[in-house]
Amino acid sequence: MLLLMLVQVFVRGASMIKSNMRLHVRLRFWVGLASAYVLFMGFVHLLQVPLRSNALHSHYDLSGEGVFAKHRAAVKKEAEKYAQAALKAPAADMETAQQISLLKETFKKADSSVDGLLDLAELSSWISTKIKEHLTLALKENFFMFTAIDQDPRNGMVSWDEFHHYFLKQHGYDDKYIQEHKKNHKGMPRELKEAIMRDKAAWSEAARDNPEHLTIDEFLAFRHPESSHATILSIVEETIGRLDVDEDNKLSEDEFSDPDMNEVPDDMTLEQYKNERLKEFRIADEDSNGKVDRRELLRYIDPRNIHHAEKEAVNLLSAADTNQDGVLTLVEVLAQREMFMRSKMVDAAKSFHDEF
């Protein structure tokens, strides 16, 4: 009723204005309009009718990851603009151009339905294929490299000196330097020195019997720990030894998911980590008896297990799917170029070596 009165006043006033009404009439109109507005606001106040939502505006939503999600969305949008431009124009530098070319080629191969979109199943399948290809290639490469290095003497074992000489030769150093160089490698670039230190540490972990020599199996654990059955067995034993509180040689849900016994990633809360570990436990517990034994844990940790590819695919999809339609376009992939270049979708070898 009050709204109707307000409209009638406004219409009457408008018609009066059109007819060149005198000043005092116009003043009377605006006073009437103001009075009607005051009455209307009083009505709203008395009945406590909200003029807008009582919920906090989304721009200030500090619950959960509201602010961070908006920031990530803005960053993704900018990255997507760059990706669209990259598809239309040549890249600014050779490395970026090569990465874009590789991602376009990989996307095309992974898109088995040839619809210009990557869904979770296609992404998982492609990553699983790349993992298996890498593991098979690692076994072949290990044999040929071991044979090539085992020279002085050829005794079915590779010494640290033999491997170190091979490493230096691969990086352009001649026989004279290799024979006469000092152990501190004075004058050598820092990145090569750091690589030698990392190799020495990995060598020590792989050597089970003789710290100065590796067998062909130990050499595989040294070069490609993800391909080594011995390394996976070692991880199984370490995991059970660390988490098996009741010492029954099996892991329960609580033991497997206890945040206090595991290293929680910085980007996860304790509750998020526990929930994620519970999901993984149900995957590992193949017979669903509430316990994970050594055999189940071995199969769960094995990189060939499809759940590793599925987990990577879910992570990539959730991070790059800008419009959240459950599939990835080439533009969305290019918008997260650096992340995909580090992933098993593109470079399984580097991704595995970073993990191990």
C-alpha positions as CSV (number, residue, x, y, z in Angstrom):
1,M,0.0,0.0,0.0
2,L,2.7,2.4,1.0
3,L,4.7,1.6,-2.2
4,L,1.5,2.3,-4.3
5,M,1.2,5.7,-2.6
6,L,4.9,6.4,-3.4
7,V,4.4,5.5,-7.0
8,Q,1.3,7.7,-7.3
9,V,3.1,10.7,-5.8
10,F,6.0,10.2,-8.2
11,V,3.7,9.9,-11.3
12,R,1.6,13.0,-10.3
13,G,4.8,14.9,-9.7
14,A,6.2,13.9,-13.1
15,S,3.2,15.1,-14.9
16,M,3.3,18.4,-13.1
17,I,6.9,18.9,-14.1
18,K,6.1,18.3,-17.7
19,S,3.4,21.0,-17.6
20,N,6.0,23.7,-16.6
21,M,4.6,24.0,-13.1
22,R,5.6,26.9,-11.0
23,L,8.5,26.8,-8.5
24,H,6.4,26.4,-5.3
25,V,4.5,23.5,-6.9
26,R,7.8,21.7,-7.7
27,L,9.0,22.3,-4.2
28,R,5.8,20.8,-2.9
29,F,6.3,17.8,-5.1
30,W,9.9,17.1,-3.8
31,V,8.8,17.6,-0.2
32,G,6.0,15.1,-0.7
33,L,8.4,12.6,-2.3
34,A,10.9,12.9,0.6
35,S,8.1,12.4,3.1
36,A,7.0,9.3,1.3
37,Y,10.6,7.9,1.3
38,V,10.9,8.6,5.1
39,L,7.6,6.8,5.7
40,F,8.7,3.9,3.5
41,M,12.0,3.5,5.5
42,G,10.1,3.7,8.8
43,F,8.0,0.8,7.5
44,V,11.0,-1.2,6.6
45,H,12.6,-0.6,10.0
46,L,9.5,-1.5,12.0
47,L,9.0,-4.8,10.1
48,Q,12.8,-5.4,10.0
49,V,12.7,-6.2,6.3
50,P,16.3,-6.6,5.1
51,L,17.2,-4.6,2.0
52,R,20.2,-6.8,1.3
53,S,21.5,-10.2,2.3
54,N,22.8,-10.5,5.9
55,A,25.5,-12.8,4.7
56,L,29.0,-11.3,4.5
57,H,29.8,-10.1,1.0
58,S,31.9,-12.7,-1.0
59,H,34.8,-10.3,-1.5
60,Y,35.4,-10.4,2.2
61,D,34.7,-14.1,2.7
62,L,37.6,-15.2,5.0
63,S,36.1,-18.6,5.7
64,G,38.1,-21.5,4.4
65,E,40.0,-20.5,1.3
66,G,37.7,-17.8,0.0
67,V,40.2,-15.0,-0.3
68,F,42.9,-17.4,-1.6
69,A,40.6,-19.0,-4.1
70,K,39.7,-15.6,-5.5
71,H,43.3,-14.7,-5.8
72,R,44.1,-18.0,-7.6
73,A,41.2,-17.5,-9.9
74,A,42.5,-14.0,-10.8
75,V,46.0,-15.4,-11.5
76,K,44.5,-18.2,-13.6
77,K,42.5,-15.7,-15.6
78,E,45.6,-13.7,-16.4
79,A,47.6,-16.9,-17.2
80,E,44.8,-17.9,-19.6
81,K,45.0,-14.6,-21.4
82,Y,48.7,-15.3,-21.9
83,A,48.0,-18.8,-23.1
84,Q,45.5,-17.6,-25.7
85,A,48.0,-15.0,-26.9
86,A,50.8,-17.7,-27.0
87,L,48.6,-19.8,-29.3
88,K,48.3,-16.9,-31.8
89,A,51.8,-15.5,-31.7
90,P,55.3,-16.9,-31.6
91,A,56.8,-17.2,-28.0
92,A,59.3,-14.6,-26.8
93,D,62.1,-17.1,-26.2
94,M,63.2,-20.5,-27.5
95,E,62.6,-22.4,-24.3
96,T,59.0,-21.1,-23.9
97,A,58.3,-21.9,-27.6
98,Q,59.6,-25.4,-27.1
99,Q,57.5,-25.9,-24.0
100,I,54.3,-24.7,-25.7
101,S,55.0,-26.9,-28.7
102,L,55.5,-29.9,-26.4
103,L,52.4,-29.3,-24.4
104,K,50.3,-28.9,-27.6
105,E,51.7,-32.2,-29.0
106,T,51.1,-34.0,-25.6
107,F,47.6,-32.6,-25.3
108,K,46.8,-33.9,-28.8
109,K,48.1,-37.4,-28.0
110,A,46.3,-37.6,-24.7
111,D,43.0,-36.4,-26.2
112,S,41.9,-39.9,-27.2
113,S,38.3,-38.8,-28.0
114,V,39.7,-36.1,-30.4
115,D,37.2,-33.5,-29.0
116,G,39.7,-30.9,-28.0
117,L,39.1,-31.6,-24.3
118,L,40.9,-33.7,-21.7
119,D,38.6,-35.4,-19.1
120,L,39.8,-37.2,-16.0
121,A,39.8,-40.7,-17.6
122,E,41.9,-39.5,-20.6
123,L,44.3,-37.7,-18.3
124,S,44.7,-40.7,-16.0
125,S,45.2,-43.1,-18.8
126,W,47.8,-40.9,-20.5
127,I,49.8,-40.4,-17.2
128,S,49.6,-44.2,-16.5
129,T,51.0,-44.9,-20.0
130,K,53.9,-42.4,-19.5
131,I,54.7,-43.9,-16.1
132,K,54.9,-47.4,-17.5
133,E,57.0,-46.2,-20.5
134,H,59.4,-44.5,-18.2
135,L,59.8,-47.5,-15.9
136,T,60.4,-49.8,-18.8
137,L,62.9,-47.4,-20.4
138,A,64.7,-47.0,-17.0
139,L,65.3,-50.8,-16.8
140,K,66.8,-50.9,-20.3
141,E,68.9,-47.8,-19.8
142,N,70.2,-49.2,-16.5
143,F,71.6,-52.3,-18.2
144,F,73.3,-50.4,-21.0
145,M,74.8,-47.7,-18.7
146,F,76.0,-50.2,-16.2
147,T,77.7,-52.2,-18.9
148,A,79.3,-49.1,-20.4
149,I,80.7,-47.9,-17.0
150,D,81.9,-51.3,-15.7
151,Q,85.2,-51.2,-17.5
152,D,88.1,-51.0,-15.1
153,P,88.0,-53.8,-14.3
154,R,84.9,-55.4,-15.9
155,N,83.8,-57.4,-12.8
156,G,80.0,-57.1,-12.7
157,M,80.2,-54.1,-10.3
158,V,80.5,-50.4,-10.8
159,S,82.8,-48.5,-8.4
160,W,82.3,-44.9,-7.4
161,D,85.4,-43.9,-9.3
162,E,84.2,-45.6,-12.5
163,F,80.9,-43.8,-12.2
164,H,82.5,-40.5,-11.4
165,H,84.8,-40.7,-14.4
166,Y,81.8,-41.4,-16.6
167,F,80.0,-38.4,-15.1
168,L,82.9,-36.1,-15.8
169,K,83.3,-37.3,-19.4
170,Q,79.6,-36.8,-20.0
171,H,80.0,-33.2,-19.0
172,G,82.9,-32.5,-21.4
173,Y,86.0,-33.1,-19.2
174,D,89.0,-34.9,-20.9
175,D,91.0,-37.9,-19.7
176,K,93.8,-35.6,-18.4
177,Y,91.5,-33.7,-16.1
178,I,89.7,-36.9,-15.0
179,Q,93.0,-38.5,-14.0
180,E,94.6,-35.4,-12.3
181,H,91.7,-33.4,-10.9
182,K,91.5,-32.6,-7.2
183,K,88.7,-34.0,-5.1
184,N,87.3,-30.6,-4.3
185,H,86.9,-29.9,-8.1
186,K,88.3,-26.4,-7.9
187,G,87.0,-24.2,-10.7
188,M,84.1,-26.5,-11.6
189,P,80.7,-24.8,-11.9
190,R,78.6,-24.9,-8.8
191,E,75.7,-26.8,-10.3
192,L,78.0,-29.7,-11.3
193,K,79.5,-29.8,-7.8
194,E,76.0,-29.9,-6.3
195,A,75.1,-32.7,-8.7
196,I,78.1,-34.7,-7.6
197,M,77.1,-34.3,-4.0
198,R,73.6,-35.4,-4.7
199,D,74.9,-38.5,-6.5
200,K,77.2,-39.3,-3.7
201,A,74.4,-39.2,-1.2
202,A,72.1,-41.4,-3.4
203,W,75.0,-43.8,-4.0
204,S,75.4,-44.3,-0.2
205,E,71.7,-45.0,0.1
206,A,71.7,-47.6,-2.7
207,A,74.9,-49.4,-1.6
208,R,73.8,-52.3,0.7
209,D,76.9,-54.4,0.9
210,N,79.9,-52.5,-0.3
211,P,79.9,-48.6,0.0
212,E,82.3,-48.2,-2.8
213,H,80.7,-50.6,-5.3
214,L,77.2,-51.2,-6.7
215,T,75.7,-54.3,-8.3
216,I,73.4,-53.9,-11.3
217,D,70.3,-54.0,-9.0
218,E,71.8,-51.4,-6.6
219,F,72.8,-49.3,-9.6
220,L,69.1,-49.3,-10.7
221,A,68.2,-48.1,-7.2
222,F,70.8,-45.4,-7.5
223,R,69.8,-44.1,-10.9
224,H,66.1,-44.9,-10.9
225,P,64.8,-45.7,-7.4
226,E,61.2,-45.6,-8.6
227,S,62.0,-48.6,-10.8
228,S,63.8,-50.6,-8.2
229,H,61.9,-53.4,-6.4
230,A,64.5,-53.3,-3.6
231,T,63.8,-49.6,-3.1
232,I,60.1,-50.1,-2.9
233,L,60.5,-53.0,-0.4
234,S,62.7,-50.7,1.7
235,I,60.0,-48.0,1.7
236,V,57.4,-50.6,2.8
237,E,59.6,-51.7,5.7
238,E,60.3,-48.2,6.7
239,T,56.6,-47.3,6.6
240,I,55.5,-50.2,8.7
241,G,58.3,-49.7,11.1
242,R,57.3,-46.1,11.6
243,L,53.5,-46.4,11.7
244,D,52.8,-49.8,13.2
245,V,52.2,-48.7,16.8
246,D,50.7,-52.0,18.0
247,E,53.4,-54.0,16.2
248,D,51.1,-56.5,14.5
249,N,53.0,-56.0,11.2
250,K,49.9,-54.4,9.7
251,L,48.6,-50.9,9.5
252,S,45.1,-49.9,10.7
253,E,43.2,-46.9,9.5
254,D,44.3,-44.8,12.5
255,E,48.0,-45.8,12.2
256,F,48.0,-45.1,8.4
257,S,46.3,-41.7,8.7
258,D,47.7,-40.3,12.0
259,P,49.0,-36.8,11.2
260,D,51.4,-37.0,14.2
261,M,53.3,-39.9,12.6
262,N,53.5,-38.4,9.1
263,E,54.8,-35.3,7.5
264,V,51.8,-33.1,6.7
265,P,52.2,-30.8,3.6
266,D,52.3,-27.1,4.3
267,D,49.2,-26.5,2.2
268,M,47.0,-28.9,4.1
269,T,45.3,-28.8,7.5
270,L,45.6,-31.7,9.8
271,E,41.9,-32.6,9.1
272,Q,42.4,-32.4,5.3
273,Y,45.5,-34.6,5.5
274,K,43.8,-37.2,7.7
275,N,40.8,-37.4,5.3
276,E,43.1,-37.7,2.3
277,R,45.1,-40.5,4.0
278,L,41.9,-42.3,4.9
279,K,40.9,-42.3,1.2
280,E,44.3,-43.7,0.3
281,F,44.0,-46.4,3.0
282,R,40.8,-47.6,1.4
283,I,42.6,-48.0,-1.9
284,A,45.5,-49.8,-0.2
285,D,43.2,-52.1,1.8
286,E,42.4,-54.4,-1.1
287,D,40.4,-57.0,0.8
288,S,38.6,-54.4,2.9
289,N,39.4,-56.0,6.2
290,G,40.5,-52.8,7.9
291,K,44.2,-53.6,7.8
292,V,46.9,-53.1,5.3
293,D,49.6,-55.8,5.2
294,R,53.0,-55.8,3.5
295,R,51.7,-57.2,0.3
296,E,49.0,-54.7,0.0
297,L,51.3,-51.8,0.9
298,L,53.9,-53.0,-1.6
299,R,51.2,-53.0,-4.4
300,Y,49.9,-49.6,-3.2
301,I,53.4,-47.9,-3.3
302,D,54.4,-49.5,-6.6
303,P,54.4,-46.6,-9.2
304,R,52.7,-48.9,-11.7
305,N,49.5,-48.9,-9.5
306,I,46.9,-46.9,-11.4
307,H,45.9,-44.9,-8.3
308,H,49.2,-42.9,-8.7
309,A,48.2,-41.8,-12.2
310,E,44.6,-41.1,-11.1
311,K,45.8,-39.0,-8.1
312,E,48.1,-36.9,-10.4
313,A,45.3,-36.4,-12.9
314,V,42.9,-35.2,-10.2
315,N,45.5,-32.7,-8.9
316,L,46.3,-31.4,-12.4
317,L,42.6,-31.1,-13.3
318,S,41.6,-29.3,-10.0
319,A,44.5,-26.9,-10.4
320,A,44.0,-26.0,-14.1
321,D,40.3,-26.3,-14.7
322,T,39.5,-22.6,-14.6
323,N,35.8,-22.7,-15.5
324,Q,35.4,-25.9,-13.4
325,D,33.5,-27.8,-16.1
326,G,35.4,-31.0,-15.3
327,V,37.6,-31.0,-18.4
328,L,40.7,-29.2,-19.6
329,T,41.2,-27.2,-22.8
330,L,44.5,-26.6,-24.4
331,V,44.3,-23.0,-23.2
332,E,43.8,-24.1,-19.6
333,V,46.9,-26.4,-19.9
334,L,49.1,-23.7,-21.4
335,A,47.9,-21.3,-18.7
336,Q,49.6,-23.6,-16.1
337,R,52.5,-24.4,-18.4
338,E,55.2,-24.7,-15.7
339,M,53.1,-27.1,-13.6
340,F,52.4,-29.4,-16.5
341,M,56.0,-29.3,-17.6
342,R,56.9,-30.7,-14.2
343,S,54.2,-33.3,-14.2
344,K,54.2,-37.0,-15.2
345,M,51.9,-36.1,-18.0
346,V,54.9,-34.6,-19.8
347,D,58.1,-35.6,-17.9
348,A,57.6,-38.7,-15.8
349,A,61.4,-39.2,-15.3
350,K,62.0,-35.7,-13.8
351,S,58.8,-35.9,-11.7
352,F,59.8,-39.2,-10.2
353,H,63.3,-38.1,-9.5
354,D,62.1,-35.0,-7.8
355,E,59.9,-37.2,-5.6
356,F,62.5,-39.7,-4.7
